[in-house]
Amino acid sequence: MKLVDEIFEMYKGKIRGSQEDLDMIAFTILEQLDHTELLDMVKELSEDELAYFIRLYIVESLKGRLEQLDDTKTFYH
C-alpha cells in the first residue's frame, strides 16, 4: 500500500516498532482523514491488499470480542 510505504519511509529510524509506536502513528494519521479519503484509499488497494485488510479487521475484531467475553466469563478447558 502506497500509504504504508510513505509512512515507513517517514518514520524509519525514528521509532522502535513497538505496538504503542505503531498505534500512535496509525491513530494520528487516521485522525487527519475523512470518510471520503478513507474510501479513496480502500479503492486504491489491490485485490490481495483488500483481502488482507478485511482479514486483519475480522481477526482483530474477533480478538476484541473474545477479550470482552473473557472479561465477563471464565473459560474452562
C-alpha positions in Angstrom: 0.0 0.0 0.0 1.4 3.3 -1.0 0.4 5.0 2.3 2.3 2.3 4.3 5.4 2.8 2.1 5.3 6.5 2.7 4.7 6.2 6.4 7.6 3.7 6.7 10.0 6.0 4.9 8.9 9.0 7.0 9.4 7.2 10.4 12.2 4.8 9.5 14.9 5.1 12.2 12.7 7.2 14.4 10.5 4.5 16.0 11.3 1.3 17.9 8.4 -0.6 16.2 6.6 -1.3 19.4 2.9 -1.8 19.3 2.4 1.6 21.1 4.5 3.4 18.5 2.6 1.8 15.6 -0.8 2.5 17.2 0.2 6.1 17.8 1.2 6.6 14.2 -1.9 4.9 12.8 -4.3 6.9 15.1 -2.5 10.2 14.2 -2.9 9.5 10.5 -6.5 8.4 10.7 -7.5 11.5 12.7 -6.5 13.6 9.7 -8.6 11.7 7.2 -12.3 12.0 6.5 -14.7 9.3 5.3 -14.2 10.1 1.6 -10.4 10.0 1.9 -10.6 6.6 3.7 -12.8 5.2 1.0 -10.5 6.5 -1.7 -7.6 4.7 0.0 -9.6 1.4 0.0 -10.4 1.8 -3.7 -6.7 2.0 -4.5 -6.0 -1.3 -2.8 -5.2 -4.3 -5.0 -7.4 -7.4 -4.5 -4.7 -9.0 -2.3 -4.3 -5.9 -0.2 -8.1 -5.6 0.2 -8.4 -9.2 1.2 -5.6 -8.8 3.8 -7.2 -5.6 5.1 -10.5 -7.4 5.6 -8.9 -10.5 7.1 -7.0 -8.3 9.6 -10.1 -6.4 10.5 -12.0 -9.7 11.1 -9.2 -11.2 13.2 -8.7 -8.1 15.3 -12.5 -7.7 15.8 -12.8 -11.3 16.9 -9.9 -10.9 19.3 -11.6 -7.9 20.8 -14.9 -9.8 21.2 -13.1 -12.7 22.9 -11.3 -10.4 25.3 -14.7 -8.8 26.2 -16.1 -12.3 26.8 -13.1 -13.3 28.8 -13.6 -10.2 31.0 -17.1 -11.3 31.8 -16.7 -15.1 32.0 -14.1 -17.6 32.9 -13.2 -20.2 30.3 -12.7 -23.7 31.4 -10.7 -26.1 29.2 
